[in-house]
Amino acid sequence: MILKFTKMHGAGNDFVVIDLISQRCKLRSRDFRKIADRRFGVGCDQILLVEPPGSPNVDFRYRIFNADGGEVEQCGNGARCFARFVRDKKLTAKKVISVETASGVITLRVRDQHQVEVDMGAPEWIPARIPFNAPAEQDSYQIEAAGQSLEIGAVSMGNPHAVTRVDDVDALDLDSLGPQVENHGDFPERVNAGFMQVISEREIRLRVFERGVGETLACGTGACAAVVYGLKRGWLRDSVTVQLPGGKLSISWPGDGHGVIMTGPTAVVFEGTIKV
Ligand SMILES: N[C@@H](CCC[C@H](N)C(=O)O)C(=O)O
């Protein structure tokens, strides 16, 4: 079958977005791996599927597949591209769009042609719900990875994150450290590994080694996880600018019980078709 797709990115985290409302197709894990392959396919970090909602109070269903073919619960940069896509394709004229994901309903607000704000929902700190093996919830935990002892914050933004504060993100060897944290035995569903450098109370630099992908140029849920951890530890305040290798995101969180608000860019790169 020939499928139409749109290649998009949010701060350099790139996606193949497929409308499964106007076209019908059952895609399998190997199809996602082929589409994501940068030599034999289109190339992307994640594939985003636009589907009809499963319940009456939401506008769409949003499904996310990592480049390794595995389905995941959440993707922040993808959520912004999703909002831009459904408006560009005239699947909705709404500026406030609610979508169901594998980790619950999130709300997308289209600010202008390029900037979208997303309420990513409240962070989850309870270890069993991340999931992370720890006897009790703590502000931080010690884990061993690549022969080093790391102090991490463990949090779910719908998907699991381990965040480590470092002095200089440029000095990290993420190719060796990233896979060791991603596959750490205390994260039974693996984890996205974020490394943040605090520049000031309102600005951080962040690199993320994403579960099922490797290092990406930006990770929206990773930015939310880093900021909520930094706010909890008292290192950050108010609205924080997160500088990622591919661009900037703005993140704010009023505190426990509230959703994390992420604002950032979206871009369309090209449209095409692929045989699956
Ligand atoms: N790029 C994403 C996160 C995508 C999913 C992640 N790799 C996982 O496995 O949980 C983002 O922008 O949040």
Ligand as a Chemical Component Dictionary entry (heavy atoms), coordinates in Angstrom:
data_LIG
# 
_chem_comp.id                   LIG 
_chem_comp.type                 NON-POLYMER 
_chem_comp.pdbx_formal_charge   0 
_chem_comp.three_letter_code    LIG 
# 
loop_
_chem_comp_atom.comp_id 
_chem_comp_atom.atom_id 
_chem_comp_atom.alt_atom_id 
_chem_comp_atom.type_symbol 
_chem_comp_atom.charge 
_chem_comp_atom.model_Cartn_x 
_chem_comp_atom.model_Cartn_y 
_chem_comp_atom.model_Cartn_z 
_chem_comp_atom.pdbx_ordinal 
LIG N1 N1 N 0 10.736 12.911 21.620 1  
LIG C1 C1 C 0 9.771  12.786 22.601 2  
LIG C2 C2 C 0 9.684  11.550 23.430 3  
LIG C3 C3 C 0 9.392  10.317 22.577 4  
LIG C4 C4 C 0 9.186  9.043  23.348 5  
LIG C5 C5 C 0 10.402 8.593  24.118 6  
LIG N2 N2 N 0 11.527 8.266  23.285 7  
LIG C6 C6 C 0 10.027 7.371  24.982 8  
LIG O1 O1 O 0 10.409 6.252  24.641 9  
LIG O2 O2 O 0 9.339  7.561  25.993 10 
LIG C7 C7 C 0 9.323  14.070 23.254 11 
LIG O3 O3 O 0 9.445  15.129 22.602 12 
LIG O4 O4 O 0 8.764  14.042 24.349 13 
# 
loop_
_chem_comp_bond.comp_id 
_chem_comp_bond.atom_id_1 
_chem_comp_bond.atom_id_2 
_chem_comp_bond.value_order 
_chem_comp_bond.pdbx_ordinal 
LIG N1 C1 SING 1  
LIG C1 C2 SING 2  
LIG C1 C7 SING 3  
LIG C2 C3 SING 4  
LIG C3 C4 SING 5  
LIG C4 C5 SING 6  
LIG C5 N2 SING 7  
LIG C5 C6 SING 8  
LIG C6 O1 DOUB 9  
LIG C6 O2 SING 10 
LIG C7 O3 DOUB 11 
LIG C7 O4 SING 12 
# 
